[in-house]
Amino acid sequence: MSHNLTDEQKTALEAAAFRRLVSHLQERTDVQNIDMMNLSGFCRNCLSRWYQEAAQAHNIDLDKDGAREIVYGMPYDEWKAAHQTEATEQQKAAFAASHQDK
């Protein structure tokens, strides 16, 4: 099936999907970054890094902390203090196994 979307429509839809993803991740504070990395190969930190890289590509000054605050919905240190738990040995082992070749 072919979709005849204009570049403007694609951008609008991609932006809406991105905002929905960020909102979902902000709501699902029970999901730890290490679990996301182990299952999908990316996490909130990756998403914020990609956001910062996109800003730089468009000559927009956005630092790491600013990008993280956009993705996390609050300063990163606040999110960590409120929601991040210590990784279990099983989570750490799964992370190490999934990143052996990298």
C-alpha positions as CSV (number, residue, x, y, z in Angstrom):
1,M,0.0,0.0,0.0
2,S,1.4,3.3,-1.0
3,H,0.8,6.4,1.0
4,N,1.1,9.7,-0.7
5,L,2.1,11.9,2.2
6,T,3.9,15.2,1.7
7,D,7.1,15.8,3.5
8,E,5.2,18.2,5.7
9,Q,2.6,15.6,6.6
10,K,5.3,13.0,7.3
11,T,7.1,15.4,9.6
12,A,3.9,16.3,11.4
13,L,3.1,12.6,11.9
14,E,6.6,11.7,13.0
15,A,6.6,14.6,15.5
16,A,3.2,13.5,16.9
17,A,4.5,9.9,17.2
18,F,7.7,11.2,18.9
19,R,5.7,13.3,21.4
20,R,3.5,10.3,22.2
21,L,6.5,8.1,22.8
22,V,8.1,10.7,25.1
23,S,4.8,11.1,27.0
24,H,4.5,7.3,27.3
25,L,8.0,7.0,28.7
26,Q,7.4,9.9,31.1
27,E,4.3,8.1,32.4
28,R,6.0,4.6,32.6
29,T,8.6,5.5,35.3
30,D,8.4,1.9,36.4
31,V,10.3,0.9,33.2
32,Q,14.0,1.1,33.9
33,N,16.4,2.3,31.2
34,I,18.5,-0.9,31.5
35,D,15.4,-3.0,30.8
36,M,14.8,-0.9,27.7
37,M,18.4,-1.3,26.6
38,N,18.2,-5.1,27.2
39,L,15.0,-5.5,25.2
40,S,15.2,-2.9,22.5
41,G,18.8,-1.6,22.3
42,F,17.9,2.0,23.2
43,C,16.6,3.9,26.3
44,R,15.6,7.4,27.4
45,N,19.2,8.5,27.4
46,C,19.7,7.4,23.8
47,L,16.5,9.2,22.8
48,S,17.7,12.4,24.4
49,R,21.1,12.0,22.7
50,W,19.4,11.6,19.3
51,Y,17.3,14.7,20.1
52,Q,20.4,16.7,21.0
53,E,22.1,15.5,17.8
54,A,19.1,16.5,15.7
55,A,19.2,20.0,17.4
56,Q,22.9,20.3,16.5
57,A,22.2,19.3,12.9
58,H,19.8,22.2,12.8
59,N,22.2,24.6,14.4
60,I,20.1,24.7,17.6
61,D,22.1,25.1,20.8
62,L,20.8,22.3,23.1
63,D,23.0,20.7,25.7
64,K,22.8,17.2,27.1
65,D,21.0,18.2,30.2
66,G,18.4,20.2,28.2
67,A,17.8,17.3,25.9
68,R,17.4,14.9,28.8
69,E,14.9,17.3,30.5
70,I,12.8,17.3,27.4
71,V,12.7,13.4,27.3
72,Y,12.4,12.8,31.0
73,G,10.0,15.7,31.6
74,M,12.2,16.9,34.5
75,P,15.9,17.3,35.2
76,Y,17.7,14.0,34.9
77,D,19.0,14.0,38.4
78,E,15.5,14.4,39.8
79,W,14.2,11.6,37.7
80,K,17.0,9.3,38.8
81,A,16.4,10.1,42.4
82,A,12.7,9.5,42.1
83,H,12.4,6.6,39.7
84,Q,15.7,4.8,39.0
85,T,16.4,1.6,40.9
86,E,19.7,-0.2,41.3
87,A,20.2,-2.7,38.5
88,T,20.0,-6.3,39.5
89,E,22.8,-8.7,38.7
90,Q,20.5,-10.4,36.1
91,Q,19.9,-7.0,34.4
92,K,23.6,-6.2,34.4
93,A,24.5,-9.6,33.0
94,A,21.8,-9.3,30.2
95,F,23.2,-5.8,29.4
96,A,26.8,-7.1,29.3
97,A,25.7,-10.0,27.0
98,S,23.9,-7.8,24.6
99,H,26.8,-5.4,24.3
100,Q,29.7,-7.9,24.0
101,D,30.3,-7.1,20.3
102,K,30.0,-3.4,20.7
